[in-house]
Amino acid sequence: MSKELREKYVCMFPFSYSEISENHQWLCCPSWLKEDIKESEDYGKNWYSDKSNKIRESILDGSYKYCDAKQCPYLSELDNGRVSNKFIPKVDFENSRLANPAPRTITFGWDPSCNLQCPSCRLDFVNYKGSQREKVDTTIDNVSETIGQYIENITLCGAGDPFFSKSYVNFMKNFDKTKFPKLQKIHIHTNANLWTPKLWNQIKKVHKYITSCEISIDAATKNTYENKVRLRGDWDLLQSNLEFISSIPTIQVMRFSFVVQQMNYKEMRLFYEMITKLMKGKNKKYEIYFNAITDWGAYPTKELFKKEEVHNPSHPEYLDFVKELKKVSKAGVIHNFHHIDTLERSLI
């Protein structure tokens, strides 16, 4: 089934998307497609490089050989017979915009500064200053000059929090439409602790572009949030901000994400209930995303990471995790656990 569907459908990401970090550039989420295409500070040149074209060829030939189906929720779904809207039929490819690849959607991921210190993400608190801050600003200028003309969608951001980054806040406060003539949308990816009415009022120039957001939470209780998965976080402030954000008229689509690990997997059902209660009557599209923990180098030893990797069949709590996953496998929920064995999948 997976080979047949891979040959029939084309993933849109490598033909329209790029994520840029401090020292890397990708054609998809780097945990889903890990090949680094950065060869220079000219992000447009990198986009059209031989390496980038080979990645796109792997999508068209159906091999998807650079992709990680265990991490990508959409390829995982495809391999299990479900086709998401991230794919188009190959027969429609030549007559689509994708036949003329361009970096239309960009993730600003080169400033890892964040108000939180989450154990699944980083070892230390990060706040760029001095030369590091200057480099962030320079990269914004480089992106504006080399590919700004193509960009229709921007995601802020993929590494830290956009409302803690001085550079990203200034970018929004002083947004220059002439550098991004085709821009239609800015997607916010945040922990939401700093997304207050006061800050929102300071970035009025981009209000009309911010129509969607992803809020990463990873917990359903105050103790787990503040003392285990979201160090430096404020649970009560988060709840207040969630009410505010979900009432913003321009925002029509919201995603609430939850990195599943040993410390929190038993709160998956509570998280589902918390979000559905929050969004009741809000008249917005929303989804709940449970995703497998990834080792970004935040764990000092492999043993510590394996302790949290509860979705691994060798984990002593794996079957308990499968039972918890069963409780949240329903409409409005997406996840990247479709690759589990057939016997265990029958429980879900």
SEVEX-786161 format. One record per atom (N, C-alpha, C): residue in one letter; x, y, z. Coordinates in steps of 0.2 Angstrom, whole numbers, plus 5000, padded with zeros to 4 digits. Atoms other than C-alpha are relative to their C-alpha. Example, Ala and Ser with C-alpha at 12.3 -4.5 7.8 and 13.67 -1.06 7.14 Angstrom:
<rs>
A500449945000A506249785039A500450065000S499649944999S506849955036S499650055003
</rs>
This chain:
<rs>
M500449945000M500050005000M500450065000S499749934999S501350135005S500450014993K499649995006K502450104989K499550034995E500549985005E500850124978E499850075001L500349934998L500250284987L500650054999R499449955001R502050364987R500150014993E500049995007E502050334968E499550054997K500649975002K500350414966K500050075002Y500149944997Y500550564977Y500750045001V499449965000V501750714978V499950045006C500049954994C502150804995C500250074997M499949945003M502050984992M500650045003F499549964996F503351045005F500750014996P499349985004P505051024995P499950044994F500149965006F504251114981F499850085001S500349934998S503651274991S500250025006Y499849984993Y504451275008Y500750005001S499350004997S506051315017S500050025007E499949984993E506551315035E500850025001I499349985000I508151415039I500150015008S499750004993S509151405055S500650055000E499449975000E510751485061E500549984995N499550035005N511851375050N499849954995H500350055005H510651265040H499450034996Q500649985003Q509251275028Q499749934997W500350065002W508051135024W499450014995L500650005004L506551095012L499449975003C500650024996C505451035026C500250015007C499950004993C505351015045C500749965000P499450045000P507150955049P500049945004S500150074997S506550815060S499649954995W500350045005W505550755045W500449984994L499650005006L506750785031L500750035002K499449974996K508550805038K500550034995E499549985005E509550845022E500150085000D499949935000D510351015024D500250034993I499949985007I510351115008I500450075000K499649945000K511351265014K500750004997E499450005002E512851305004E500350075000S499849935000S512951495005S499450045004E500549964997E512051645012E499550034995D500549985005D511051664996D499549945001Y500450064999Y509551565001Y499649984994G500350025006G508751574984G500549954996K499550045003K510351494977K500049935003N500050074996N510251354990N499449964998W500650035001W508451324986W500049974993Y500050035007Y508851294967Y500649964999S499450045001S510451194970S499949934998D500150075003D510751014963D499849965006K500250044994K510550944981K499350015001S500749994999S508851024983S499649974994N500450035005N508350964966N500049925000K500050074999K508850784970K499549985005I500550014995I507750794985I499350004997R500749995003R506250854975R499949944995E500150055005E506650714962E499849935004S500150064995S506550584977S499250005001I500750004999I504750644979I499649984994L500450015006L504250634961L500149924998D499950075002D505050454959D499649955005G500450044995G504050394974G500449975005S499650034995S505550344984S500050035007Y500049964994Y505450484997Y500649985005K499550034996K507150415002K500450055005Y499749954996Y507650575011Y499650015006C500549994995C506150575022C499949955006D500050044994D505850505039D499249995002A500750015000A504150425039A499849995008K500250014993K504250385058K499950075004Q500149934997Q504350575062Q499550044996C500549965004C503250655048C499349975001P500750024999P501450635053P499649984993Y500450015006Y500850655035Y500349944995L499750065004L502050525026L499849945004S500250064996S501650405041S499249994998E500750015002E499750435037E500049974993L500150025007L500050405018L500249935000D499750075000D501050245022D499449955003N500650044997N499450185031N499450014997G500650005004G498250225018G499650065000R500449934999R497650405023R500450054996V499749955004V498050545011V499850075003S500249934998S498150725019S500050054995N500049955005N497950885011N500750034998K499349985001K499950905011K500249974994F499850035007F499950794995F499550024995I500549995006I499250814978I500149944995P499950065005P498950674965P500650024995K499449995004K500550654954K499750024993V500349995007V499350664938V499950085000D500249935000D498950844944D500650055000F499449964998F500750894947F500250054995E499849965005E501250964930E499650064999N500549945001N499751084930N499950045006S500049964994S500051144947S500650055001R499449954999R501151284954R500649975002L499450044998L502251154961L500549984995A499650015006A502951124944A500550054999N499549955000N503851284946N500250025007P499849994993P504651274963P500250075002A499849944997A504851424973A499950005008P500150004992P505151464992P499450055002R500649964998R503351524995R499950005007T500150004993T503351475013T500649995004I499450004996I504751515025I499949995007T500049994993T505051475043T500750035002F499549964997F506151595052F500249965007G499850044995G507151475063G500750015003W499349984998W508751565066W500250035007D499949984993D508451635083D499749965005P500250054995P508351505097P499850035007S500249974994S508051635110S499349995003C500650024998C506651585121C499950015008N500149994993N505851625138N499949945004L500150064996L505651445143L500749964999Q499450055000Q506951305146Q499749935000C500350075000C506151145141C500549954999P499650065001P507050985144P500149964994S500050045006S506550905128S500350044994C499849965005C507251055118C500750035001R499449964999R508751135127R500349985007L499750014993L510051115141L500050065004D499949944997D510151295145D499550054998F500449945002F509151455145F500450044994V499749975006V509451545128V499750074999N500349935002N509351735125N500650034996Y499549975004Y510451805111Y500150075001K499849934999K511351965113K500650024996G499449985004G512752065105G500149974993S499950025007S513551985090S499549954998Q500550055002Q512251845090Q499450034998R500649965002R510851965090R500150034993E499849975006E511752055076E499949954994K500050055005K511851895066K499349984998V500750015001V509951865068V499750054996D500249955004D509652035061D500250004993T499750015006T510852005047T499649954995T500450065004T509951845042T499350024998I500749975002I508251935042I500150044993D499949965006D509052055029D500249964994N499850055005N509851915019N499449974997V500650035002V508151825018V499650054996S500449955004S507251985013S500350024993E499749985007E508452024999E500149944995T499950065005T508751844992T499349974998I500650045002I506951764993I499450045002G500649964998G505851905000G499450014994Q500549995006Q505051924982Q499649944999Y500450065001Y504451744982Y499549995006I500450024994I503751735000I499350025001E500749994999E501951715003E499749985007N500150024993N501951635020N500650005004I499450004995I503051655035I499849975006T500150034993T503151555051T500550035004L499649974995L503851635066L499849965006C499450025003C504751535072C500149935002G500050074999G505451365072G500549985005A499450024995A506851365086A499950035007G500149974993G506351485100G499350025001D500749974999D504851595104D500050074996P500049935004P504451745092P499950065004F500149944996F503851855106F500550015005F499449994996F505451835116F500650024996S499549975004S506551875101S499950074998K500049935001K506952055100K500050014992S499949995008S507352035081S499349994997Y500750015003Y505651955077Y499550055002V500549954997V504652075088V500150064996N499849945004N505552215079N499750004993F500350015007F505152135062F499350014999M500750005000M503352125066M499850085001K500249934998K503252305074K500150044994N499849955005N504152385059N499949964993F500050045006F503552265045F500050044994D499949965006D504052325028D499749964994K500450045005K502752265015K500450004993T499749995007T503852325000T500649944999K499550055001K505152185004K499749935000F500350075001F503852045004F499350024997P500649985004P502652104990P499449955000K500550055001K501751934989K499849975007L500250034993L501551905008L499250005001Q500750014998Q499851835013Q499949995007K500150034994K500051755029K500650005005I499550024995I501151745045I499749965005H500250054996H500951595055H500450005007I499650004993I501451605074I500149935003H499950074996H502251455083H500350035006T499849974994T502451505101T499849955006N500350034994N502251445119N499550045003A500649964998A501051585122A500150045006N499949974994N501751645138N500050075000L499949935001L502151815131L499550034995W500549975005W500751835119W499450035004T500549974996T499751955129T499750064996P500349945004P498552095124P500450064999K499649945001K499852225127K500549994994L499550015006L501152145115L499650004994W500450015007W499752105102W499950074998N500249935002N499352295102N500650034997Q499349975003Q501252335098Q500149984993I499850025007I501252235082I499450004995K500649995004K499752305073K500150004993K499850005008K500652315056K499949934997V500050075003V500552125055V499349965002H500650034997H498852095063H499649964994K500450035005K497952055046K500349944997Y499750055003Y499251935041Y500049935005I500050064995I499151825057I499449975000T500750045001T497751705053T500149935003S500050074997S498451545061S500650005005C499550004995C499551495075C500149925003E499950074996E500251335084E500350025007I499849984993I500451345103I500249935003S499750064997S501551215111S499950005007I500250004993I501051165128I500349945004D499750074997D501550975132D499749985007A500250024993A500550965148A499250025001A500749984999A498750975155A499950015007T500149984993T499151015173T500650055002K499549954998K500051155182K500749975002N499450034998N501351045190N500449974995T499650035005T501850945175T500350064995Y499849945004Y501951115165Y500650045003E499549964997E502951215177E500649975003N499450034997N504051085185N500349944996K499750055003K504350955172K500150014992V499949995008V504051005153V500150074998R499949935002R504051195153R500350045005L499649974995L505351255165L500050084998R500049935000R505151445168R499350024997G500649985002G503351435162G499550025005D500549984995D501851505170D499349984998W500650035002W500251395169W499450055000D500549965000D499051525175D500050054995L500049955006L499651655163L499949974993L500250035006L499551535149L499349994999Q500750015000Q497751495153Q499750074998S500349935002S497351685152S500150024993N499849985007N498351705136N499649964995L500450045005L497451555128L499350034999E500749975001E495751635131E500050064996F500049945004F496351795124F500249994992I499850025007I497251715108I499449974996S500550045004S495751605104S499450054999S500549955001S494651765104S500250054995I499749955005I495751865091I499649984993P500450015006P494651885076P500449984994T499750015006T495951875062T500349925000I499750074999I496551695069I499449964999Q500650055001Q495451565061Q500249935000V499850065000V496551415062V500549995006M499550014995M497451355078M500249925001R499750064999R498551205082R500350005007F499750014993F498951145100F500449945000S499550065000S500451035101S500249975007F499850044994F501050905114F500549954998V499450055001V502750825113V499949955005V500150054996V502450655120V500649975003Q499450024997Q503650595133Q499849965006Q500150044994Q503750485149Q499750045005M500249964995M503450635159M499350035000N500749975001N501750685152N499549964996Y500550045005Y500950545141Y499449985004K500750024996K499650505155K499650065000E500449945000E499050685152E499750014993M500349995007M498550665134M499350015000R500749995000R496750635137R499850065003L500249934997L496650785149L500250064996F499849955005F497550885136F499450014995Y500550005005Y496250845123Y499450035003E500649974997E494850885135E500150075002M499949934999M495651055140M499950044994I500049965006I495851105122I499350004997T500750005002T494051055117T499650045004K500449964996K493351145131K500250074999L499849935002L494351305127L499750024994M500249985007M493851305109M499249994999K500850015001K491951265112K499750074999G500449945001G490951395104G500450064997K499649955002K492451495097K500050014992N500149995007N491951465079N500750004996K499450005004K493751425073K500249934999K499750075002K494651275065K500649995005Y499450024996Y495851185077Y500149935000E499850064999E496851035079E500449995005I499650024994I497750945093I500549954997Y499450035003Y499450875088Y500449965005F499550044996F500350735098F500549984996N499450035004N502050705092N500649975004A499550044996A503450595097A500650045001I499449974997I504950665107I500649994995T499550015004T506450695096T500750025004D499449984997D508250705102D500450054996W499749955003W508850875098W500750025003G499449994997G510450855108G499950035007A500149974993A509650915124A500149955006Y499950054995Y509950755133Y500749985001P499250015000P511750735140P500249924999T499950075002T511550545138T499549964996K500550035004K510650425127K499549965005E500550034995E509950335142E499550045003L500549954998L509050495148L499550014995F500549995005F508250515131F499649944999K500450065001K507750335130K499549995006K500550004995K506850355147K499450044998E500649965002E505750485139E499749974994E500250025006E505550395123E499449945001V500550054998V503950305128V499649974995H500350035006H503350275111H500449944997N499550055002N504850155108N499749935003P500250064997P504249975109P500449975005S499550034995S505749935120S499950035007H500149974994H505150055133H499549965005P500450044995P504449975149P499250025000E500749985000E502850085148E499750014993Y500350005007Y502550065129Y499349985000L500750035000L500949965131L499550055003D500449954997D500250095143D499950064996F500149945004F500650235131F499549984994V500550025005V499750135117V499350015002K500649994998K498250135128K499850075001E500149934999E498350315132E499950034993L500149975007L498550355113L499349984997K500650025002K496950255110K499450055003K500549964997K495950375121K500050074996V500049945003V496450525110V500049994992S500050015007S496350445093S499350014997K500649985002K494850535086K500050064996A500049955004A494250675075A500350075003G499749944998G495250835076G500749995003V499350024997V496850745083V500449974994I499550035005I498350715072I500649985005H499450034996H499950615078H500549974995N499650035005N501450535070N500249935003F499950074997F501250365079F499749944995H500350055005H500550275063H500449944999H499550065002H502050165061H500049955005I499950064995I501750055076I499749944997D500250065002D501449875074D499349994999T500750025002T499849805066T499649985006L500450024994L499349715082L499950055005E500149954995E499649865093E499550054997R500549955004R498749975080R499349985001S500750025000S497249875082S499750025007L500249974994L497149935100L499750075000I500249935001I496950115093I499450004996
</rs>
